Amino acid sequence: MVYRWRARSGDFTVWSASREETVERVKTYIARRNQNRLTQEGVMVGWSCPYCDRRNSAHDEHVALETFKQHLFSHKKPLLESGVHVADDINGTGSIAVLSPVQSTGADNARVHFLSPGDVVVIVTTTPAARIDLLRSKLSEWPEWTVILTTKEDPLEGLSGVQLMDIPVEIVHLDKQMGLGSLTETISRVLEEQQEPGRKIAFEFDILTELIQKAKLQRIFKFLHLLTARLEDVTALSHFFVNRDRMASSMNVLDPVFDMQIKADGALFLQE
Ligand SMILES: [Zn+2]
């Protein structure tokens, strides 16, 4: 569960497990929108509030900006909520594109956030050991069952102190030459096996950036369309990582298959 602040206009939302970081990001957002209220007055930097008649000034530009941000936030604090989940916006079911490098703090925070509602966790990844390590260290307890689909020969490579037989994790090996059609079939079979009434499935897909680099966008669109429909059938909550710097134009094309797009940046999730 995290904090959320959403602009009344709806065009900016920030979520974070850290209240402090949420507030700091909101202050920056509001100050930017009211930049014209910050003016040089001789040797002083002054500001006037757009919401009330408060004015202030300081010699130091940084001090002026901080008091301005603090004051603006006092008007917008009621929009700060706590105990929410990003997926509340889509009633806990659906597909979310997470724009972030696959190996990053932001991505790991997204994993913890989107996998923790799952009784069963299904992950498609090239780094199974890192995924197992994250589940082990960051979730309060192991999910009831975890299925990791991977092409990696030795899925536990580099992970010490863990034996597959001791943890509730199953590995499904994928053939490196496997086409998108067979991948959809394999994932569908796993989802079908794991589906039970009242059992929530959380799904993570790490390899979308690689797919976009290798396959035609039209084929990926079709693949995602089928896959997200299948995930929807079993009321899963799914997230798909895409490297935001390299994939901006591809994501414009793929956007319709997702219910939501967010950016993961350090401790923050953003929609802007
Ligand atoms: Zn004011």
Residues whose N, C-alpha, C, O or C-beta is under 5 A from the ligand:
A	BS01	ZN	C49 Y51 C52 R54
